[in-house]
């Protein structure tokens, strides 16, 4: 079975960009697949050699898998199209997540691609990976056995590595550390953390800039030829950047103290080729 990297991280951390960056690096050496688990994900139109991209629809996958398990033709389609079945999908815990992971298992078993999975946000990460394990307890026969096989794949470091994406800020950093602890406690192999959008360092001591002039009431309340509404002077802007960098370094120290490999990606301008730029900073990771 081919190897898979599953990315988890709080929404807004740049997880999807990091996933593409990792996939671009892998595609330089071998056939690689990038699977997005959010149906709303927008992917670039450009084709990359050795890289295939799929945006998965969990509900569509579940319909396909039910019809494969119960091959009764029109009868199965009638059942899966019934409103009661749709309601069941909404309330059954973990069933859509299990469908995505079952698709991943099939994909890895039949193809030799190196796979990167752009997983769900941090709050759903543990639930996503636990879904096969939880459903296995309430199923029987070949369905239960398949769910057990999927769970074995997810907990086997020979096949799976889990990479967490965080920002150097309190909430995403704390959530990442908590998720890492929970994943390891449940037996999932956490291989590393990528700390994204690290603020740039200030190359001098901002304390030596001297006293800051107070803005005039007009410049702080109205837009004109001078400062715009709510603007600050360059000295205060540098002080703010220095404080952001100091806080970011503190959270980097916290993450590195957890004895999980950590890679830093600097804050970069948002451009169409952002993933390509990021790829240079995550090369060889984890």
Buried (B, 14 or more C-beta within 10 A) or exposed (E): BBBBBBBBBBEEBBBBBBBBBBBBBBBEEEBBBBBBBBEEBEEEEEEBEBBBBBBBBBBEBBBBBBBEEEEEEEEBEEBBEEEEBEEEBEEEEBBBBBBBBBBBBBBBEEBEBBBBBBBBBBEBBBEBBBBBBBBBEEBEEEBBEBBBBBBEBBBEEEBBBBBBBBBBBEEBBBBBBEBBEBBBEEEBBBBBBBBBBBBEEBEEEBEEBEEEEEBEEEBBEEEEEEBEEEEBBEBBEBBEBBEBBEBBBEBBEBBBEBEBBBBBBBBBEEEEEBBBBBBEBBEEBB
